[in-house]
């Protein structure tokens, strides 16, 4: 533990809080207790009940981010492709710009509060 003289120590890591939410729109298996029934649909390839437009927040406002090393997260995603056609995928990363309660569904939260932060893949 160090006092106010922390500039003398090289191993001090400074943590900053994330100012925004960052996430992706991903379909999830539908759960009646978690998702609004109006966004339920049947996946055309798997036939499973899915939740359309579910927002998965990778970084939440207030999360601690070290300033001296990258924050590394691992997420596993599953995508189904048809036998014919292109096997490409775009995953936009969204930044949520508002300070109110963060939405859980992209479809009902369109009000100019999202910004495409970075295009992945």
MMTF fields as JSON, N, C-alpha, C and O atoms, coordinates in Angstrom:
{
  "mmtfVersion": "1.0.0",
  "mmtfProducer": "UNKNOWN",
  "numBonds": 483,
  "numAtoms": 484,
  "numGroups": 121,
  "numChains": 1,
  "numModels": 1,
  "chainsPerModel": [1],
  "groupsPerChain": [121],
  "chainIdList": ["A"],
  "bondAtomList": [4, 2, 8, 6, 12, 10, 16, 14, 20, 18, 24, 22, 28, 26, 32, 30, 36, 34, 40, 38, 44, 42, 48, 46, 52, 50, 56, 54, 60, 58, 64, 62, 68, 66, 72, 70, 76, 74, 80, 78, 84, 82, 88, 86, 92, 90, 96, 94, 100, 98, 104, 102, 108, 106, 112, 110, 116, 114, 120, 118, 124, 122, 128, 126, 132, 130, 136, 134, 140, 138, 144, 142, 148, 146, 152, 150, 156, 154, 160, 158, 164, 162, 168, 166, 172, 170, 176, 174, 180, 178, 184, 182, 188, 186, 192, 190, 196, 194, 200, 198, 204, 202, 208, 206, 212, 210, 216, 214, 220, 218, 224, 222, 228, 226, 232, 230, 236, 234, 240, 238, 244, 242, 248, 246, 252, 250, 256, 254, 260, 258, 264, 262, 268, 266, 272, 270, 276, 274, 280, 278, 284, 282, 288, 286, 292, 290, 296, 294, 300, 298, 304, 302, 308, 306, 312, 310, 316, 314, 320, 318, 324, 322, 328, 326, 332, 330, 336, 334, 340, 338, 344, 342, 348, 346, 352, 350, 356, 354, 360, 358, 364, 362, 368, 366, 372, 370, 376, 374, 380, 378, 384, 382, 388, 386, 392, 390, 396, 394, 400, 398, 404, 402, 408, 406, 412, 410, 416, 414, 420, 418, 424, 422, 428, 426, 432, 430, 436, 434, 440, 438, 444, 442, 448, 446, 452, 450, 456, 454, 460, 458, 464, 462, 468, 466, 472, 470, 476, 474, 480, 478],
  "bondOrderList": [1, 1, 1, 1, 1, 1, 1, 1, 1, 1, 1, 1, 1, 1, 1, 1, 1, 1, 1, 1, 1, 1, 1, 1, 1, 1, 1, 1, 1, 1, 1, 1, 1, 1, 1, 1, 1, 1, 1, 1, 1, 1, 1, 1, 1, 1, 1, 1, 1, 1, 1, 1, 1, 1, 1, 1, 1, 1, 1, 1, 1, 1, 1, 1, 1, 1, 1, 1, 1, 1, 1, 1, 1, 1, 1, 1, 1, 1, 1, 1, 1, 1, 1, 1, 1, 1, 1, 1, 1, 1, 1, 1, 1, 1, 1, 1, 1, 1, 1, 1, 1, 1, 1, 1, 1, 1, 1, 1, 1, 1, 1, 1, 1, 1, 1, 1, 1, 1, 1, 1],
  "groupList": [{"groupName": "UNK", "atomNameList": ["N", "CA", "C", "O"], "elementList": ["N", "C", "C", "O"], "formalChargeList": [0, 0, 0, 0], "bondAtomList": [1, 0, 2, 1, 3, 2], "bondOrderList": [1, 1, 2], "singleLetterCode": "X", "chemCompType": "L-PEPTIDE LINKING"}],
  "groupTypeList": [0, 0, 0, 0, 0, 0, 0, 0, 0, 0, 0, 0, 0, 0, 0, 0, 0, 0, 0, 0, 0, 0, 0, 0, 0, 0, 0, 0, 0, 0, 0, 0, 0, 0, 0, 0, 0, 0, 0, 0, 0, 0, 0, 0, 0, 0, 0, 0, 0, 0, 0, 0, 0, 0, 0, 0, 0, 0, 0, 0, 0, 0, 0, 0, 0, 0, 0, 0, 0, 0, 0, 0, 0, 0, 0, 0, 0, 0, 0, 0, 0, 0, 0, 0, 0, 0, 0, 0, 0, 0, 0, 0, 0, 0, 0, 0, 0, 0, 0, 0, 0, 0, 0, 0, 0, 0, 0, 0, 0, 0, 0, 0, 0, 0, 0, 0, 0, 0, 0, 0, 0],
  "groupIdList": [1, 2, 3, 4, 5, 6, 7, 8, 9, 10, 11, 12, 13, 14, 15, 16, 17, 18, 19, 20, 21, 22, 23, 24, 25, 26, 27, 28, 29, 30, 31, 32, 33, 34, 35, 36, 37, 38, 39, 40, 41, 42, 43, 44, 45, 46, 47, 48, 49, 50, 51, 52, 53, 54, 55, 56, 57, 58, 59, 60, 61, 62, 63, 64, 65, 66, 67, 68, 69, 70, 71, 72, 73, 74, 75, 76, 77, 78, 79, 80, 81, 82, 83, 84, 85, 86, 87, 88, 89, 90, 91, 92, 93, 94, 95, 96, 97, 98, 99, 100, 101, 102, 103, 104, 105, 106, 107, 108, 109, 110, 111, 112, 113, 114, 115, 116, 117, 118, 119, 120, 121],
  "secStructList": [7, 7, 7, 6, 6, 4, 4, 4, 7, 6, 6, 7, 7, 7, 3, 3, 3, 7, 1, 1, 3, 3, 3, 3, 3, 7, 7, 3, 3, 7, 7, 6, 6, 6, 1, 7, 4, 4, 4, 3, 3, 3, 7, 6, 6, 6, 7, 7, 3, 3, 3, 6, 6, 5, 3, 3, 3, 3, 3, 7, 6, 6, 7, 3, 3, 3, 1, 1, 1, 7, 7, 7, 7, 7, 7, 7, 7, 7, 7, 7, 7, 7, 1, 1, 1, 7, 7, 7, 7, 7, 3, 3, 3, 3, 3, 3, 7, 7, 1, 1, 7, 7, 7, 1, 5, 1, 4, 4, 4, 7, 1, 1, 7, 3, 3, 3, 3, 3, 3, 3, 7],
  "xCoordList": [0.849, 0.0, 0.892, 1.892, 0.519, 1.314, 0.518, -0.711, 1.24, 0.598, 0.528, 0.413, 0.596, 0.473, 1.704, 1.675, 2.779, 4.023, 4.046, 5.128, 2.899, 2.845, 3.613, 3.881, 3.974, 4.779, 6.167, 6.826, 6.618, 7.925, 7.921, 8.992, 6.757, 6.655, 6.26, 5.328, 6.98, 6.746, 5.671, 5.152, 5.327, 4.388, 2.953, 2.124, 2.654, 1.315, 0.459, 0.827, -0.662, -1.593, -2.756, -3.379, -3.038, -4.124, -5.358, -5.289, -6.468, -7.721, -8.618, -8.759, -9.219, -10.192, -11.526, -11.573, -12.596, -13.908, -14.338, -14.069, -15.006, -15.511, -16.622, -17.531, -16.571, -17.596, -18.879, -19.894, -18.853, -19.997, -20.169, -19.335, -21.28, -21.539, -21.1, -21.294, -20.511, -20.127, -20.649, -20.423, -21.348, -21.934, -22.241, -22.006, -22.776, -23.121, -24.556, -25.076, -25.174, -26.512, -26.35, -25.823, -26.808, -26.709, -28.033, -28.659, -28.451, -29.639, -29.275, -28.168, -30.209, -30.011, -31.174, -32.241, -30.966, -32.078, -33.133, -32.818, -34.384, -35.455, -35.742, -35.809, -35.91, -36.305, -37.475, -37.349, -38.605, -39.787, -39.581, -40.25, -38.669, -38.424, -37.429, -37.301, -36.727, -35.67, -35.989, -35.52, -36.775, -37.013, -38.487, -39.373, -38.725, -40.079, -40.621, -39.961, -41.818, -42.373, -42.543, -42.534, -42.698, -42.876, -41.631, -41.712, -40.474, -39.243, -38.81, -37.667, -39.725, -39.442, -39.65, -40.613, -38.754, -38.912, -38.277, -37.507, -38.6, -38.072, -36.893, -37.048, -35.715, -34.516, -34.718, -35.093, -34.467, -34.764, -33.882, -34.286, -32.709, -31.821, -31.962, -32.074, -31.955, -31.991, -33.401, -33.626, -34.361, -35.727, -35.923, -37.016, -34.896, -34.992, -35.678, -35.584, -36.371, -36.96, -35.83, -35.024, -35.79, -34.715, -35.296, -36.461, -34.462, -34.827, -34.128, -32.9, -34.913, -34.388, -33.791, -34.399, -32.608, -32.021, -31.559, -31.52, -31.204, -30.764, -29.39, -28.477, -29.255, -27.98, -27.145, -27.603, -25.918, -24.971, -23.927, -23.172, -23.89, -22.972, -21.639, -21.562, -20.591, -19.256, -18.526, -17.808, -18.715, -18.143, -19.289, -20.0, -19.461, -20.529, -19.954, -18.802, -20.776, -20.344, -19.989, -20.76, -18.823, -18.374, -17.42, -16.779, -17.31, -16.334, -14.928, -14.602, -14.11, -12.739, -11.852, -11.846, -11.1, -10.214, -8.8, -8.585, -7.83, -6.458, -5.875, -6.094, -5.14, -4.578, -3.261, -2.815, -2.63, -1.299, -1.293, -0.232, -2.437, -2.493, -3.902, -4.866, -4.016, -5.351, -6.249, -5.788, -7.517, -8.496, -8.868, -9.364, -8.634, -8.886, -10.079, -10.102, -11.058, -12.252, -12.357, -12.013, -12.817, -13.058, -14.543, -15.136, -15.127, -16.54, -16.65, -15.914, -17.555, -17.788, -19.115, -20.137, -19.095, -20.294, -20.505, -19.55, -21.752, -22.084, -22.927, -23.928, -22.524, -23.26, -23.542, -22.682, -24.732, -25.126, -25.201, -25.814, -24.57, -24.592, -25.307, -25.265, -25.953, -26.555, -25.439, -24.335, -25.753, -24.757, -24.344, -23.172, -25.307, -25.0, -24.877, -25.402, -24.191, -24.068, -22.787, -21.999, -22.602, -21.385, -21.368, -22.411, -20.196, -20.005, -19.232, -18.161, -19.806, -19.195, -20.108, -21.293, -19.537, -20.251, -19.747, -18.541, -20.661, -20.291, -20.784, -21.931, -19.921, -20.274, -19.985, -18.88, -20.95, -20.698, -20.676, -21.474, -19.771, -19.682, -20.324, -19.909, -21.336, -22.088, -21.662, -21.358, -21.651, -21.422, -22.766, -23.404, -23.198, -24.463, -24.193, -23.408, -24.844, -24.502, -25.292, -24.958, -26.316, -27.186, -26.818, -26.16, -27.248, -26.959, -28.113, -27.994, -29.234, -30.355, -30.09, -29.003, -31.088, -30.92, -30.605, -31.247, -29.632, -29.172, -30.234, -30.768, -30.531, -31.549, -31.018, -29.81, -31.934, -31.555, -31.923, -31.543, -32.673, -33.073, -32.825, -33.233, -32.164, -31.794, -33.01, -33.052, -33.994, -35.166, -35.982, -36.517, -36.079, -36.917, -36.13, -36.689, -34.862, -34.039, -33.497, -32.52, -34.105, -33.636, -34.14, -35.326, -33.252, -33.617, -32.411, -32.343, -31.463, -30.265, -29.286, -28.374, -29.453, -28.587, -27.43, -26.588, -27.382, -26.318, -25.39, -25.797, -24.165, -23.155, -22.386, -21.976, -22.183, -21.341, -19.922, -19.312, -19.416, -18.102, -16.982, -16.023, -17.115, -16.086, -16.698, -17.518, -16.29, -16.752, -15.763, -14.57, -16.25, -15.409, -15.562, -16.631, -14.532, -14.5, -14.673, -14.672],
  "yCoordList": [-1.173, 0.0, 1.232, 1.294, 2.196, 3.401, 4.605, 4.585, 5.636, 6.885, 7.842, 7.418, 9.119, 10.123, 10.191, 10.854, 9.515, 9.566, 8.524, 8.057, 8.137, 7.057, 7.344, 6.406, 8.568, 8.856, 8.22, 8.029, 7.891, 7.281, 5.788, 5.185, 5.176, 3.74, 3.452, 4.052, 2.532, 2.216, 1.139, 0.99, 0.398, -0.713, -0.345, -1.231, 0.931, 1.372, 1.37, 1.971, 0.701, 0.66, 1.605, 1.526, 2.489, 3.438, 2.881, 2.486, 2.852, 2.364, 3.544, 4.473, 3.496, 4.51, 3.812, 2.625, 4.544, 3.954, 4.235, 5.3, 3.26, 3.433, 4.473, 4.384, 5.453, 6.503, 6.091, 6.777, 4.994, 4.581, 3.062, 2.321, 2.639, 1.219, 0.883, 1.681, -0.293, -0.776, -2.197, -3.049, -2.44, -3.764, -4.098, -3.301, -5.304, -5.81, -6.324, -6.719, -6.308, -6.862, -8.322, -8.633, -9.206, -10.641, -11.298, -10.961, -12.23, -12.991, -13.987, -14.526, -14.224, -15.192, -16.164, -15.862, -17.329, -18.252, -17.537, -16.906, -17.637, -16.903, -17.481, -18.697, -16.585, -16.944, -16.04, -14.816, -16.636, -15.86, -14.946, -13.918, -15.296, -14.46, -13.337, -12.405, -13.424, -12.459, -11.546, -10.409, -12.029, -11.303, -10.959, -11.662, -9.862, -9.43, -10.363, -10.562, -10.945, -11.895, -11.324, -12.081, -10.006, -9.439, -9.564, -9.385, -9.87, -10.016, -11.473, -11.761, -12.37, -13.793, -14.164, -13.723, -14.964, -15.48, -16.858, -17.251, -17.575, -18.916, -18.803, -18.293, -19.273, -19.181, -20.043, -21.21, -19.467, -20.192, -21.426, -22.321, -21.487, -22.632, -23.677, -24.871, -23.221, -24.167, -24.491, -25.532, -23.596, -23.803, -23.47, -23.671, -22.965, -22.624, -21.277, -20.396, -21.121, -19.834, -18.897, -19.22, -17.728, -16.774, -15.412, -15.126, -14.572, -13.19, -12.28, -12.247, -11.552, -10.667, -9.398, -8.785, -9.006, -7.717, -7.564, -6.444, -8.654, -8.558, -7.89, -8.256, -6.922, -6.218, -6.942, -7.192, -7.274, -7.887, -6.82, -6.405, -6.379, -5.312, -5.927, -6.684, -5.591, -6.12, -5.298, -5.841, -3.99, -3.07, -2.177, -1.587, -2.083, -1.261, 0.037, 0.084, 1.087, 2.352, 2.089, 1.475, 2.557, 2.355, 1.186, 1.064, 0.307, -0.786, -0.207, 0.815, -0.871, -0.411, -0.904, -2.09, 0.027, -0.268, 0.161, 1.332, -0.77, -0.377, 0.511, 0.264, 1.534, 2.469, 1.978, 2.489, 0.995, 0.579, -0.747, -1.179, -1.403, -2.646, -2.82, -2.303, -3.544, -3.702, -4.588, -5.494, -4.304, -5.177, -6.249, -5.934, -7.483, -8.583, -9.39, -9.867, -9.531, -10.326, -11.398, -11.151, -12.564, -13.609, -13.933, -14.169, -13.941, -14.246, -15.306, -15.278, -16.222, -17.241, -16.966, -16.77, -16.952, -16.705, -17.865, -18.469, -18.163, -19.219, -18.616, -17.95, -18.848, -18.354, -19.503, -20.354, -19.529, -20.566, -19.963, -18.915, -20.634, -20.201, -21.255, -22.445, -20.808, -21.743, -22.396, -21.863, -23.566, -24.266, -23.438, -23.423, -22.75, -21.919, -20.462, -20.073, -19.691, -18.269, -17.935, -18.811, -16.635, -16.133, -16.5, -16.581, -16.714, -17.003, -15.852, -16.034, -14.69, -13.508, -12.993, -13.321, -12.197, -11.721, -10.337, -10.09, -9.436, -8.123, -8.009, -8.34, -7.545, -7.358, -5.92, -5.626, -5.017, -3.65, -3.592, -4.245, -2.818, -2.57, -1.211, -0.208, -1.178, 0.054, 0.709, 0.046, 2.017, 2.828, 3.454, 4.079, 3.291, 3.869, 5.247, 5.398, 6.263, 7.651, 8.296, 9.403, 7.642, 8.269, 7.828, 6.805, 8.606, 8.288, 7.587, 7.221, 7.394, 6.723, 5.222, 4.759, 4.468, 3.029, 2.404, 2.715, 1.539, 0.932, -0.053, -0.854, 0.014, -0.887, -2.301, -2.517, -3.259, -4.651, -5.113, -6.207, -4.269, -4.651, -3.484, -2.354, -3.763, -2.742, -2.173, -0.979, -3.015, -2.598, -1.518, -0.618, -1.603, -0.656, 0.541, 1.387, 0.621, 1.691, 2.63, 3.338, 2.651, 3.527, 4.941, 5.22, 5.817, 7.195, 8.089, 9.152, 7.68, 8.471, 8.34, 9.157, 7.322, 7.177, 6.218, 6.023, 5.619, 4.672, 5.243, 6.031, 4.842, 5.225, 3.958, 3.223, 3.688, 2.548, 2.937, 3.797, 2.293, 2.638, 2.062, 2.758, 0.792, 0.136, -1.071, -1.783, -1.289, -2.447, -3.592, -3.44, -4.726, -5.881, -6.878, -6.967, -7.611, -8.655, -8.073, -8.801],
  "zCoordList": [0.0, 0.0, 0.0, 0.715, -0.799, -0.938, -0.469, -0.418, -0.136, 0.265, -0.914, -2.063, -0.625, -1.682, -2.582, -3.619, -2.196, -2.967, -4.082, -4.437, -4.651, -5.633, -6.922, -7.673, -7.21, -8.396, -8.3, -9.322, -7.095, -6.905, -7.224, -7.299, -7.414, -7.636, -9.082, -9.618, -9.696, -11.1, -11.28, -12.386, -10.255, -10.389, -10.021, -9.813, -9.939, -9.596, -10.862, -11.872, -10.8, -11.921, -11.628, -10.57, -12.566, -12.4, -13.103, -14.267, -12.405, -12.969, -13.292, -12.496, -14.461, -14.844, -15.052, -15.378, -14.865, -15.102, -16.539, -17.095, -17.113, -18.47, -18.453, -17.628, -19.342, -19.343, -20.066, -19.947, -20.807, -21.627, -21.599, -21.079, -22.177, -22.404, -23.83, -24.746, -24.013, -25.334, -25.482, -24.622, -26.581, -26.746, -28.188, -29.096, -28.383, -29.707, -29.679, -28.635, -30.843, -30.998, -31.399, -32.467, -30.53, -30.776, -30.425, -29.419, -31.256, -30.918, -29.822, -29.803, -28.918, -27.843, -27.853, -28.386, -27.264, -27.068, -26.242, -25.234, -26.672, -26.018, -24.636, -24.456, -23.665, -22.307, -21.924, -21.948, -21.573, -21.214, -20.024, -19.914, -19.132, -17.956, -18.235, -17.44, -19.357, -19.646, -20.833, -20.878, -21.786, -23.031, -23.212, -22.726, -23.924, -24.267, -25.348, -26.368, -25.147, -26.123, -27.533, -28.504, -27.662, -29.004, -29.873, -31.089, -29.271, -30.034, -30.177, -30.529, -29.905, -30.097, -31.564, -32.192, -32.096, -33.457, -33.537, -32.66, -34.577, -34.81, -35.773, -36.883, -35.359, -36.194, -37.441, -37.334, -38.634, -39.871, -40.122, -40.863, -39.529, -39.756, -38.65, -38.928, -37.393, -36.273, -35.798, -35.181, -36.084, -35.61, -34.137, -33.607, -33.463, -32.039, -31.845, -32.699, -30.714, -30.344, -29.927, -29.055, -30.569, -30.325, -29.96, -30.235, -29.332, -29.003, -30.008, -30.08, -30.775, -31.817, -31.208, -30.33, -31.671, -31.316, -29.89, -29.381, -29.219, -27.832, -27.764, -28.504, -26.885, -26.697, -25.654, -24.539, -26.025, -25.102, -24.789, -25.668, -23.533, -23.136, -22.724, -21.756, -23.472, -23.204, -22.153, -21.312, -22.208, -21.214, -20.743, -21.556, -19.444, -18.878, -18.312, -17.879, -18.322, -17.729, -16.264, -15.526, -15.862, -14.489, -14.319, -13.275, -15.342, -15.247, -15.109, -15.712, -14.314, -14.119, -15.252, -15.585, -15.84, -16.962, -16.555, -16.245, -16.549, -16.221, -17.316, -18.502, -16.922, -17.897, -18.48, -19.507, -17.841, -18.286, -19.045, -19.498, -19.198, -19.962, -20.512, -19.946, -21.611, -22.202, -21.346, -20.653, -21.415, -20.765, -21.787, -22.869, -21.451, -22.381, -21.89, -20.756, -22.756, -22.469, -23.536, -24.691, -23.18, -24.161, -24.149, -23.096, -25.327, -25.504, -26.585, -27.571, -26.399, -27.398, -28.085, -27.427, -29.411, -30.196, -31.15, -31.636, -31.407, -32.36, -33.468, -33.203, -34.707, -35.86, -36.802, -37.03, -37.343, -38.293, -39.683, -39.888, -40.635, -42.02, -42.855, -42.545, -43.901, -44.848, -45.663, -45.771, -46.236, -47.047, -48.26, -48.637, -48.869, -50.029, -49.577, -48.534, -50.361, -50.045, -49.315, -48.958, -49.101, -48.452, -46.975, -46.326, -46.472, -45.045, -44.404, -43.825, -44.529, -43.933, -42.832, -42.773, -41.983, -40.816, -40.452, -40.457, -40.138, -39.629, -38.196, -37.896, -37.325, -35.922, -35.512, -35.055, -35.666, -35.207, -33.676, -33.004, -33.156, -31.727, -31.481, -32.062, -30.619, -30.375, -29.073, -28.082, -29.113, -27.918, -27.563, -28.411, -26.317, -25.876, -25.313, -24.376, -25.884, -25.596, -24.469, -24.046, -23.978, -22.993, -21.584, -21.392, -20.608, -19.214, -18.512, -17.343, -19.214, -18.563, -18.496, -18.842, -18.047, -17.904, -19.26, -20.263, -19.277, -20.52, -21.036, -20.269, -22.341, -22.899, -23.088, -23.188, -23.134, -23.369, -24.772, -25.189, -25.511, -26.857, -27.807, -27.538, -28.899, -29.869, -30.593, -30.891, -30.875, -31.64, -30.924, -31.57, -29.603, -28.862, -28.336, -27.638, -28.657, -28.092, -29.159, -28.914, -30.328, -31.388, -31.157, -31.33, -30.771, -30.555, -30.711, -30.094, -31.52, -31.708, -30.571, -30.446, -29.728, -28.569, -28.815, -27.938, -29.999, -30.307, -31.357, -32.21, -31.281, -32.242, -32.585, -31.687, -33.883, -34.24, -33.882, -34.517, -32.865, -32.334, -33.205, -33.538, -33.567, -34.357, -35.043, -34.464, -36.284, -37.031, -36.804, -37.066, -36.322, -36.069, -37.204, -37.807, -37.498, -38.538, -39.885, -40.878]
}
